[in-house]
Amino acid sequence: MINLLVFIYGTVLGSFYNVVGLRIPVNQSIVKPRSHCPNCNHTLSAIELIPVLSYVLLRGKCRRCKAPISPFYPIVELLTGLLFAAAPLIIGWSYELIIAWTLISLMVIVFVSDVHYMIIPDKVLIVFTLLLVAERFFLPLTPWWDSLAGAAAGFILLLVIAIISRGGMGGGDIKLFAVIGLAVGTKLLLIAFFLSTLFGAVFGLAGMVIGKIKTGKPMAFGPYIGLGTITAYFFGERILQWYIDFF
């Protein structure tokens, strides 16, 4: 029952994160105007804003003009709910869940904004930096300075790559990895970077094969950073131990 409540809570937050990820990059308020149909500007009622369920009941269409609604919105809501519910099952019920849910929230917003605009907004990174600094102050890593070392390592590593690749890595990615390092520390940061690069390469090649990604065209890296970071946060220690045992 508690996990179900966490899932529902996550889907509600996922709906809000859709708004944040879509509006902040274009300097729009996340409060006004209220959520509306992008085709006919019909203001959505409460019954039309139930995460995931409203999309299913309305069969993916606006109730007024019948224009199709992008499945991206319920997918983000469902994904957020599942990740929120999975966190306590993986790491247990502890105060560390605060960090886990904060990190998931950041990655979902980055996913939304980067997919739509190929932008990772500074405003979002600043807010989450402040949150994670406060959270790691009360829930420090061992040793306590590993957060600071992780933030520095994330920033420097991505900055060096950006310089060597002459812009192949965006400024938003550089700052994002600094925030990730603050949350997870140096060791998991390096695993997160490796997994992000791996996922980006695999999905990028797959996209080229099926024609969805064109050679030489920029590709949003934020979703792969999110996937790599969450995987590293939940399973990084196990992956590292498997690597040590294997070799």
HUZIVEN-V379666 format. One record per backbone hydrogen bond with DSSP energy under -1.0 kcal/mol. CO is the residue of the C=O (numbers start at 0). NH is the residue of the N-H. E is the energy in kcal/mol with one decimal. If there is no record, write none. Layout:
BEGIN
((CO,NH,E) (CO,NH,E))
END
This chain:
BEGIN
((0,4,-2.1) (1,5,-2.4) (2,6,-2.3) (3,7,-2.5) (4,8,-2.6) (5,9,-2.4) (6,10,-2.2) (7,11,-2.0) (8,12,-2.2) (9,13,-2.5) (10,14,-1.9) (11,15,-1.7) (12,16,-2.8) (13,17,-1.7) (14,18,-1.3) (15,19,-2.4) (16,20,-2.9) (17,21,-1.7) (18,22,-2.3) (19,23,-2.1) (22,27,-2.4) (23,26,-1.9) (34,43,-2.4) (36,40,-2.1) (41,36,-2.0) (45,48,-1.3) (49,53,-2.2) (50,52,-3.6) (51,55,-1.7) (52,56,-2.8) (53,57,-2.5) (54,59,-2.5) (55,58,-1.1) (57,60,-1.1) (59,68,-3.2) (61,65,-1.3) (66,61,-2.5) (69,72,-1.1) (70,74,-2.0) (71,75,-2.2) (72,76,-2.0) (73,77,-2.9) (74,78,-2.8) (75,79,-2.4) (76,80,-2.2) (77,81,-2.6) (78,82,-2.4) (79,83,-2.5) (80,84,-2.2) (81,85,-2.2) (82,86,-1.7) (85,89,-1.7) (86,90,-2.8) (87,91,-1.2) (91,93,-1.1) (93,96,-1.6) (94,97,-1.8) (95,99,-2.2) (96,100,-3.0) (97,101,-1.8) (98,102,-2.7) (99,103,-2.5) (100,104,-2.2) (101,105,-2.2) (102,106,-2.4) (103,107,-2.3) (104,108,-2.1) (105,109,-2.5) (106,110,-2.3) (107,111,-2.2) (108,112,-2.6) (109,113,-2.8) (110,114,-2.0) (111,115,-1.8) (112,116,-2.7) (113,117,-1.3) (120,124,-1.8) (121,125,-2.8) (122,126,-2.1) (123,127,-2.3) (124,128,-2.1) (125,129,-2.2) (126,130,-2.1) (127,131,-2.6) (128,132,-2.4) (129,133,-2.1) (130,134,-2.6) (131,135,-2.9) (132,136,-1.2) (133,137,-1.2) (134,138,-2.3) (142,145,-1.8) (144,148,-2.4) (145,149,-2.7) (146,150,-2.3) (147,151,-2.3) (148,152,-2.8) (149,153,-2.6) (150,154,-2.1) (151,155,-2.7) (152,156,-2.7) (153,157,-1.8) (154,158,-2.1) (155,159,-2.6) (156,160,-1.9) (157,161,-2.4) (158,162,-2.2) (159,163,-2.7) (160,164,-2.7) (161,166,-2.6) (169,173,-1.7) (170,174,-2.1) (171,175,-2.3) (172,176,-2.2) (173,177,-1.2) (174,178,-1.8) (175,179,-2.4) (176,180,-2.5) (177,181,-1.6) (178,182,-1.3) (179,183,-2.5) (180,184,-2.3) (184,188,-1.6) (185,189,-2.1) (186,190,-1.6) (187,191,-2.8) (188,192,-2.6) (189,193,-2.2) (190,194,-2.8) (191,195,-2.5) (192,196,-2.4) (193,197,-2.4) (194,198,-3.1) (195,199,-2.5) (196,200,-2.4) (197,201,-2.6) (198,202,-2.7) (199,203,-2.0) (200,204,-2.6) (201,205,-2.2) (202,206,-2.5) (203,207,-1.9) (204,208,-2.3) (205,209,-1.9) (206,211,-2.1) (206,212,-1.5) (213,216,-1.9) (220,224,-2.0) (221,225,-2.6) (222,226,-2.3) (223,227,-2.7) (224,228,-2.7) (225,229,-2.4) (226,230,-2.0) (227,231,-2.3) (228,232,-2.8) (229,233,-2.2) (230,234,-2.8) (231,235,-2.2) (234,238,-2.6) (235,239,-2.6) (236,240,-2.2) (237,241,-2.5) (238,242,-2.3) (239,243,-2.4) (240,244,-2.6) (241,245,-2.3) (242,246,-2.1))
END
